[in-house]
Amino acid sequence: MDNIFSVNNSNYLITLYKYYYADVLFLLFSVYSKASAGNAELNQEQKE
């Protein structure tokens, strides 16, 4: 029973990891694009 449980547990963890990995990447990407958009706006204001 312990072996079956640990295998299921590791599969569950891998699934969670894959799910959150994509989520974290998406979050980082959105934060990064917001930051670069903010920087672009700042640069335009400074030029004017």
C-alpha distances in whole Angstrom, upper triangle without the diagonal:
4,5,5,6,9,10,11,12,14,15,16,18,20,21,22,24,26,27,28,30,32,33,34,36,38,38,40,42,43,44,46,48,49,50,52,53,54,56,58,59,60,62,64,65,66,68,70
4,6,5,6,9,10,10,12,14,15,16,18,20,21,22,24,25,26,28,30,31,32,34,36,36,38,40,41,42,43,46,47,48,50,51,52,54,56,57,58,60,62,63,64,66,68
4,5,5,6,9,10,11,12,14,15,16,18,20,21,23,24,26,26,29,30,31,33,35,36,37,39,40,41,42,45,46,47,49,50,52,53,55,56,57,59,61,62,63,65,67
4,6,5,6,8,10,11,12,14,15,16,18,20,21,22,24,25,27,29,30,31,33,34,36,37,39,40,42,43,45,46,48,49,51,52,54,55,56,58,60,61,62,64,66
4,5,5,6,9,10,10,12,14,15,16,18,20,21,22,24,26,27,28,30,31,32,34,36,37,38,40,42,43,44,46,47,48,50,52,53,54,56,58,59,60,62,64
4,5,5,6,9,10,10,12,14,15,16,18,20,21,22,24,25,26,28,30,31,32,34,36,36,38,40,41,42,44,46,47,48,50,51,52,54,56,57,58,60,62
4,5,5,6,9,10,11,12,14,15,17,18,20,21,23,24,25,27,29,30,31,33,35,36,37,39,40,41,43,45,46,47,49,51,52,53,55,57,58,59,61
4,6,5,6,9,10,10,12,14,15,16,18,20,21,22,24,26,27,28,30,32,33,34,36,38,39,40,42,43,45,46,48,49,51,52,54,55,56,58,60
4,5,5,6,9,10,10,12,14,15,16,18,20,21,22,24,26,26,28,30,31,32,34,36,37,38,40,41,42,44,46,47,48,50,52,53,54,56,58
4,5,5,6,9,10,10,12,14,15,16,18,20,20,22,24,25,26,28,30,31,32,34,35,36,38,40,41,42,44,46,47,48,50,52,52,54,56
4,5,5,6,9,10,11,12,14,15,17,18,20,21,23,24,25,27,29,30,31,33,35,36,37,39,40,42,43,45,46,48,49,51,52,54,56
4,5,5,6,9,10,11,12,14,16,17,18,20,21,22,24,26,27,28,30,32,33,34,36,37,39,40,42,43,45,46,48,49,51,52,54
4,5,5,6,9,10,10,12,14,15,16,18,20,20,22,24,25,26,28,30,31,32,34,35,36,38,40,41,42,44,46,47,48,50,52
4,5,5,6,9,10,10,12,14,15,16,18,20,21,22,24,25,26,28,30,31,32,34,36,37,38,40,41,43,45,46,47,49,51
4,5,5,6,9,10,11,12,14,16,17,18,20,21,23,24,26,27,29,30,32,33,35,36,38,39,41,42,44,45,47,48,50
4,6,5,6,8,10,10,12,14,15,16,18,20,21,22,24,26,27,28,30,31,33,34,36,37,39,40,42,43,45,46,48
4,5,5,6,9,10,10,12,14,15,16,18,20,21,22,24,25,26,28,30,31,32,34,36,37,38,40,42,43,44,46
4,6,5,6,9,10,11,12,14,15,17,19,20,21,23,24,26,27,29,30,31,33,35,36,37,39,41,42,43,45
4,6,6,6,9,10,11,13,15,16,17,19,20,21,23,25,26,27,29,30,32,33,35,36,38,39,41,42,44
4,5,5,6,8,10,10,12,14,15,16,18,20,21,22,24,25,26,28,30,31,32,34,36,37,38,40,42
4,5,5,6,9,10,11,12,14,15,16,18,20,21,22,24,26,27,28,30,31,33,35,36,37,39,41
4,6,5,6,9,10,10,12,14,15,16,18,20,21,22,24,26,27,29,30,31,33,35,36,37,39
4,5,5,6,9,10,11,12,14,15,17,18,20,21,22,24,26,27,29,30,32,33,35,36,38
4,5,5,6,8,10,10,12,14,15,16,18,20,21,22,24,26,27,28,30,32,33,35,36
4,5,5,6,9,10,10,12,14,15,16,18,20,21,22,24,25,27,28,30,31,33,35
4,5,5,6,9,10,11,12,14,15,16,18,20,21,23,24,26,27,29,30,32,33
4,5,5,6,8,10,11,12,14,15,16,18,20,21,22,24,26,27,29,30,32
4,6,5,6,9,10,10,12,14,15,16,18,20,21,22,24,26,27,28,30
4,5,5,6,9,10,10,12,14,15,16,18,20,21,22,24,26,27,29
4,5,5,6,8,10,10,12,14,15,16,18,20,21,23,24,26,27
4,6,5,6,9,10,10,12,14,15,16,18,20,21,22,24,26
4,5,5,6,8,10,10,12,14,15,16,18,20,21,23,25
4,5,5,6,8,10,10,12,14,15,17,18,20,21,23
4,6,5,6,9,10,11,12,14,15,17,18,20,21
4,5,5,6,9,10,10,12,14,15,16,18,20
4,5,5,6,9,10,10,12,14,15,16,19
4,5,5,6,9,10,11,13,14,16,17
4,5,5,6,9,10,11,12,14,16
4,5,5,6,9,10,10,12,14
4,5,5,6,9,10,11,13
4,5,5,6,9,10,11
4,5,5,6,9,10
4,5,5,6,9
4,5,5,6
4,5,5
4,5
4
